[in-house]
Amino acid sequence: MLFIHFLLWLEPIISFEQIMSIRNSGAVNMLSVNEVQRLAFENDYYELVCYIEEHRREYWHFIMTGEAE
């Protein structure tokens, strides 16, 4: 059970680092969610692909405000 809680805690950190990596590349508009997911997949950021799919509202909030919900 502790391992599952650790994974739930770790996912947003991994996703944040991956979001910043894609943003800093300048390759796509971060508001184009499908393009972000495509680039994430191409860069083996599978955690980010899943995170955006499962937490779209949180992704949008972060992109628009720079704050985590």
N, CA, C and O atoms as a MOPAC input file, in Angstrom:
PM7 MOZYME 1SCF
protein

 N      0.82400 1    -1.20300 1     0.00000 1
 C      0.00000 1     0.00000 1     0.00000 1
 C      0.86300 1     1.26000 1     0.00000 1
 O      0.54500 1     2.23800 1    -0.67600 1
 N      1.94300 1     1.22800 1     0.75500 1
 C      2.83900 1     2.37800 1     0.81000 1
 C      3.41600 1     2.67500 1    -0.57000 1
 O      3.57100 1     3.83700 1    -0.94300 1
 N      3.73400 1     1.62800 1    -1.32700 1
 C      4.28500 1     1.79600 1    -2.66100 1
 C      3.30900 1     2.54300 1    -3.56900 1
 O      3.71900 1     3.40800 1    -4.34300 1
 N      2.03300 1     2.21500 1    -3.47900 1
 C      1.01200 1     2.88800 1    -4.29100 1
 C      0.93900 1     4.36400 1    -3.92600 1
 O      0.84700 1     5.21000 1    -4.81600 1
 N      0.97800 1     4.68900 1    -2.64200 1
 C      0.96600 1     6.09300 1    -2.23200 1
 C      2.19200 1     6.82300 1    -2.75300 1
 O      2.10000 1     7.98300 1    -3.15500 1
 N      3.34600 1     6.15000 1    -2.75000 1
 C      4.56300 1     6.75500 1    -3.27800 1
 C      4.40800 1     7.05700 1    -4.75700 1
 O      4.80100 1     8.13100 1    -5.21400 1
 N      3.83600 1     6.11900 1    -5.51700 1
 C      3.64000 1     6.33900 1    -6.94300 1
 C      2.68400 1     7.49700 1    -7.20200 1
 O      2.90100 1     8.28700 1    -8.12000 1
 N      1.63600 1     7.60200 1    -6.40600 1
 C      0.69000 1     8.70600 1    -6.57000 1
 C      1.35200 1    10.03700 1    -6.26900 1
 O      1.01700 1    11.05000 1    -6.88200 1
 N      2.28400 1    10.04500 1    -5.33400 1
 C      3.00600 1    11.26100 1    -4.99000 1
 C      4.02100 1    11.59700 1    -6.06600 1
 O      4.24600 1    12.77200 1    -6.35700 1
 N      4.64400 1    10.57600 1    -6.66900 1
 C      5.70800 1    10.76800 1    -7.63200 1
 C      5.19500 1    11.22100 1    -8.99000 1
 O      5.88100 1    11.98600 1    -9.66800 1
 N      4.02800 1    10.78400 1    -9.40800 1
 C      3.51000 1    11.07900 1   -10.74700 1
 C      3.47600 1    12.56900 1   -11.07000 1
 O      3.94600 1    12.95100 1   -12.14200 1
 N      2.94600 1    13.43000 1   -10.20000 1
 C      2.92400 1    14.85400 1   -10.54800 1
 C      4.32000 1    15.44700 1   -10.70300 1
 O      4.51300 1    16.34700 1   -11.52000 1
 N      5.29800 1    14.96500 1    -9.93800 1
 C      6.65800 1    15.49000 1   -10.05400 1
 C      7.24000 1    15.11300 1   -11.40800 1
 O      7.81700 1    15.95400 1   -12.09700 1
 N      7.09000 1    13.85300 1   -11.78800 1
 C      7.58800 1    13.40000 1   -13.08700 1
 C      6.90400 1    14.18000 1   -14.19800 1
 O      7.55700 1    14.64300 1   -15.13300 1
 N      5.60300 1    14.32500 1   -14.09600 1
 C      4.84600 1    15.04000 1   -15.11900 1
 C      5.27600 1    16.49500 1   -15.19900 1
 O      5.38300 1    17.04100 1   -16.29700 1
 N      5.52800 1    17.14200 1   -14.05100 1
 C      5.96300 1    18.53200 1   -14.05000 1
 C      7.29200 1    18.66600 1   -14.78200 1
 O      7.44700 1    19.55500 1   -15.61900 1
 N      8.24400 1    17.80200 1   -14.48300 1
 C      9.54800 1    17.85800 1   -15.14600 1
 C      9.40300 1    17.62100 1   -16.64300 1
 O     10.08900 1    18.25200 1   -17.44700 1
 N      8.51400 1    16.71600 1   -17.01400 1
 C      8.29600 1    16.41900 1   -18.42000 1
 C      7.58900 1    17.57300 1   -19.12200 1
 O      7.92200 1    17.89600 1   -20.26200 1
 N      6.62400 1    18.19400 1   -18.46200 1
 C      5.95200 1    19.37300 1   -19.02900 1
 C      6.97500 1    20.46900 1   -19.27900 1
 O      6.98200 1    21.08800 1   -20.34300 1
 N      7.83100 1    20.70800 1   -18.30700 1
 C      8.82300 1    21.76900 1   -18.45200 1
 C      9.81700 1    21.44500 1   -19.57200 1
 O     10.26200 1    22.34800 1   -20.28100 1
 N     10.16000 1    20.19100 1   -19.73300 1
 C     11.06500 1    19.78500 1   -20.80400 1
 C     10.45600 1    20.08200 1   -22.16800 1
 O     11.12500 1    20.61800 1   -23.05200 1
 N      9.18600 1    19.73300 1   -22.33500 1
 C      8.50700 1    20.00000 1   -23.60900 1
 C      8.34100 1    21.49700 1   -23.82100 1
 O      8.56000 1    21.99600 1   -24.92500 1
 N      7.96000 1    22.21200 1   -22.78100 1
 C      7.80200 1    23.66100 1   -22.89800 1
 C      9.11200 1    24.31700 1   -23.30200 1
 O      9.14000 1    25.16700 1   -24.19200 1
 N     10.19900 1    23.92100 1   -22.64400 1
 C     11.49800 1    24.52900 1   -22.91800 1
 C     12.02900 1    24.18500 1   -24.30400 1
 O     12.88600 1    24.89300 1   -24.83300 1
 N     11.52800 1    23.10300 1   -24.89400 1
 C     11.96500 1    22.74500 1   -26.24900 1
 C     11.41100 1    23.73500 1   -27.27400 1
 O     12.02500 1    23.95700 1   -28.31800 1
 N     10.25300 1    24.33000 1   -26.98100 1
 C      9.64000 1    25.27200 1   -27.90500 1
 C      9.07700 1    24.61600 1   -29.15900 1
 O      8.74100 1    25.30800 1   -30.11900 1
 N      8.96900 1    23.29900 1   -29.16200 1
 C      8.54200 1    22.57500 1   -30.35900 1
 C      7.03900 1    22.65800 1   -30.61500 1
 O      6.60200 1    22.54700 1   -31.76100 1
 N      6.24600 1    22.85100 1   -29.56600 1
 C      4.78900 1    22.89100 1   -29.73600 1
 C      4.19400 1    23.98500 1   -28.85900 1
 O      4.80200 1    24.43000 1   -27.88500 1
 N      2.99700 1    24.40300 1   -29.22800 1
 C      2.21400 1    25.31200 1   -28.39900 1
 C      1.63600 1    24.48800 1   -27.25300 1
 O      0.94700 1    23.49600 1   -27.49200 1
 N      1.90800 1    24.88300 1   -26.02300 1
 C      1.47500 1    24.10300 1   -24.86300 1
 C     -0.04500 1    24.06300 1   -24.72200 1
 O     -0.56700 1    23.23600 1   -23.97400 1
 N     -0.76000 1    24.93500 1   -25.42100 1
 C     -2.21800 1    24.90400 1   -25.39500 1
 C     -2.78500 1    23.85300 1   -26.35700 1
 O     -3.96400 1    23.50900 1   -26.28600 1
 N     -1.94800 1    23.35700 1   -27.23900 1
 C     -2.35400 1    22.30200 1   -28.15800 1
 C     -2.09200 1    20.95900 1   -27.47900 1
 O     -1.02800 1    20.36000 1   -27.63800 1
 N     -3.07700 1    20.50600 1   -26.72600 1
 C     -2.91900 1    19.32700 1   -25.87200 1
 C     -2.54500 1    18.09500 1   -26.68500 1
 O     -1.69300 1    17.31300 1   -26.26300 1
 N     -3.16700 1    17.91200 1   -27.84100 1
 C     -2.85000 1    16.74400 1   -28.66000 1
 C     -1.40000 1    16.76500 1   -29.12300 1
 O     -0.74000 1    15.72600 1   -29.14700 1
 N     -0.90700 1    17.93000 1   -29.48600 1
 C      0.49000 1    18.04500 1   -29.90900 1
 C      1.44200 1    17.81500 1   -28.74800 1
 O      2.49700 1    17.20500 1   -28.92100 1
 N      1.08100 1    18.29500 1   -27.57300 1
 C      1.90700 1    18.04800 1   -26.38400 1
 C      1.96300 1    16.55500 1   -26.10300 1
 O      3.03200 1    16.01300 1   -25.82100 1
 N      0.82100 1    15.89200 1   -26.18000 1
 C      0.79500 1    14.44200 1   -25.95300 1
 C      1.60500 1    13.69800 1   -27.01800 1
 O      2.30100 1    12.73500 1   -26.69800 1
 N      1.52300 1    14.12700 1   -28.26700 1
 C      2.29000 1    13.47900 1   -29.33100 1
 C      3.78700 1    13.62600 1   -29.07000 1
 O      4.53800 1    12.65500 1   -29.16200 1
 N      4.21500 1    14.84100 1   -28.74400 1
 C      5.63200 1    15.06400 1   -28.47100 1
 C      6.07700 1    14.30900 1   -27.22200 1
 O      7.18700 1    13.77800 1   -27.18000 1
 N      5.22600 1    14.26000 1   -26.21400 1
 C      5.54200 1    13.49600 1   -25.00500 1
 C      5.73200 1    12.02500 1   -25.35300 1
 O      6.66600 1    11.38700 1   -24.86600 1
 N      4.86700 1    11.49200 1   -26.17800 1
 C      4.98200 1    10.08800 1   -26.58900 1
 C      6.27600 1     9.85600 1   -27.36400 1
 O      6.97200 1     8.86700 1   -27.13400 1
 N      6.59600 1    10.76200 1   -28.27800 1
 C      7.81900 1    10.63700 1   -29.07300 1
 C      9.07800 1    10.69400 1   -28.20500 1
 O     10.10900 1    10.12500 1   -28.56200 1
 N      8.98700 1    11.38500 1   -27.06400 1
 C     10.12600 1    11.51400 1   -26.15400 1
 C     10.08800 1    10.49700 1   -25.01700 1
 O     10.83200 1    10.61500 1   -24.04400 1
 N      9.21700 1     9.50400 1   -25.14600 1
 C      9.06500 1     8.44600 1   -24.13800 1
 C      8.59800 1     8.98100 1   -22.78700 1
 O      8.94600 1     8.42600 1   -21.74500 1
 N      7.81400 1    10.05400 1   -22.80100 1
 C      7.23000 1    10.60400 1   -21.57700 1
 C      5.82600 1    10.03300 1   -21.41600 1
 O      4.83600 1    10.76500 1   -21.43300 1
 N      5.75800 1     8.73400 1   -21.26300 1
 C      4.46600 1     8.06400 1   -21.19600 1
 C      3.67100 1     8.48200 1   -19.96600 1
 O      2.44100 1     8.50300 1   -19.99800 1
 N      4.36900 1     8.81400 1   -18.88300 1
 C      3.68300 1     9.28500 1   -17.67400 1
 C      2.92100 1    10.56800 1   -17.97100 1
 O      1.80000 1    10.75600 1   -17.49800 1
 N      3.53500 1    11.45300 1   -18.75900 1
 C      2.87700 1    12.71700 1   -19.10100 1
 C      1.67900 1    12.48500 1   -20.01100 1
 O      0.63800 1    13.11700 1   -19.83700 1
 N      1.81600 1    11.59300 1   -20.96800 1
 C      0.68800 1    11.27800 1   -21.85300 1
 C     -0.51000 1    10.83000 1   -21.01300 1
 O     -1.63000 1    11.29800 1   -21.21700 1
 N     -0.26300 1     9.92400 1   -20.07200 1
 C     -1.33600 1     9.42300 1   -19.20700 1
 C     -1.83800 1    10.51200 1   -18.26600 1
 O     -3.04100 1    10.62500 1   -18.03000 1
 N     -0.92900 1    11.30800 1   -17.73300 1
 C     -1.32800 1    12.36600 1   -16.80200 1
 C     -2.27400 1    13.35400 1   -17.48300 1
 O     -3.30200 1    13.72300 1   -16.91500 1
 N     -1.93100 1    13.77900 1   -18.69000 1
 C     -2.79900 1    14.72900 1   -19.40100 1
 C     -4.15000 1    14.08800 1   -19.69100 1
 O     -5.18600 1    14.74600 1   -19.58600 1
 N     -4.14600 1    12.82200 1   -20.05100 1
 C     -5.39500 1    12.12900 1   -20.34900 1
 C     -6.29000 1    12.03200 1   -19.11500 1
 O     -7.50900 1    12.17300 1   -19.21400 1
 N     -5.68800 1    11.79300 1   -17.96400 1
 C     -6.45500 1    11.56700 1   -16.73600 1
 C     -6.69000 1    12.83000 1   -15.92000 1
 O     -7.59200 1    12.86400 1   -15.08300 1
 N     -5.88600 1    13.87600 1   -16.15300 1
 C     -5.95000 1    15.10800 1   -15.34500 1
 C     -5.90900 1    16.34700 1   -16.23700 1
 O     -5.11200 1    17.26000 1   -16.01900 1
 N     -6.75700 1    16.36200 1   -17.21600 1
 C     -6.74000 1    17.46200 1   -18.18700 1
 C     -6.99500 1    18.81900 1   -17.52500 1
 O     -6.35400 1    19.81300 1   -17.86800 1
 N     -7.91000 1    18.85100 1   -16.60000 1
 C     -8.22500 1    20.11100 1   -15.91800 1
 C     -7.00500 1    20.64100 1   -15.17000 1
 O     -6.72400 1    21.83800 1   -15.22600 1
 N     -6.28300 1    19.77700 1   -14.47800 1
 C     -5.09100 1    20.18000 1   -13.73800 1
 C     -3.99500 1    20.64300 1   -14.70100 1
 O     -3.27600 1    21.59900 1   -14.41300 1
 N     -3.87200 1    19.96200 1   -15.84200 1
 C     -2.89500 1    20.37100 1   -16.85600 1
 C     -3.21200 1    21.78400 1   -17.34100 1
 O     -2.33400 1    22.64600 1   -17.37200 1
 N     -4.46800 1    22.01800 1   -17.72000 1
 C     -4.86800 1    23.33900 1   -18.20300 1
 C     -4.63000 1    24.40600 1   -17.14200 1
 O     -4.14100 1    25.49200 1   -17.45400 1
 N     -4.96800 1    24.11000 1   -15.90900 1
 C     -4.76800 1    25.07400 1   -14.82800 1
 C     -3.28800 1    25.43300 1   -14.70400 1
 O     -2.93800 1    26.60500 1   -14.56700 1
 N     -2.42800 1    24.42600 1   -14.75300 1
 C     -0.99600 1    24.68000 1   -14.63900 1
 C     -0.48900 1    25.51100 1   -15.81500 1
 O      0.27800 1    26.45300 1   -15.61800 1
 N     -0.90400 1    25.17700 1   -17.02700 1
 C     -0.44100 1    25.90400 1   -18.21000 1
 C     -0.92800 1    27.35200 1   -18.17400 1
 O     -0.18600 1    28.26200 1   -18.54300 1
 N     -2.15600 1    27.57100 1   -17.73700 1
 C     -2.71800 1    28.93300 1   -17.74700 1
 C     -2.22800 1    29.79500 1   -16.58200 1
 O     -2.10900 1    31.01200 1   -16.72400 1
 N     -1.94300 1    29.17800 1   -15.43300 1
 C     -1.59900 1    29.97200 1   -14.24700 1
 C     -0.17400 1    29.74700 1   -13.74000 1
 O      0.37400 1    30.58900 1   -13.02900 1
 N      0.42000 1    28.61700 1   -14.10300 1
 C      1.73800 1    28.27200 1   -13.56700 1
 C      1.67500 1    27.69600 1   -12.16900 1
 O      2.70600 1    27.48800 1   -11.53000 1
 N      0.46200 1    27.43500 1   -11.69000 1
 C      0.26300 1    26.90600 1   -10.34700 1
 C     -0.33700 1    25.51000 1   -10.42100 1
 O     -1.17900 1    25.21900 1   -11.27000 1
 N      0.11500 1    24.65500 1    -9.51100 1
 C     -0.48800 1    23.32900 1    -9.40000 1
 C     -1.75700 1    23.44400 1    -8.57300 1
 O     -1.80800 1    24.21100 1    -7.61200 1
 N     -2.77500 1    22.68800 1    -8.94200 1
 C     -4.03300 1    22.71800 1    -8.17900 1
 C     -3.90500 1    21.95100 1    -6.90500 1
 O     -4.86300 1    21.86700 1    -6.13600 1

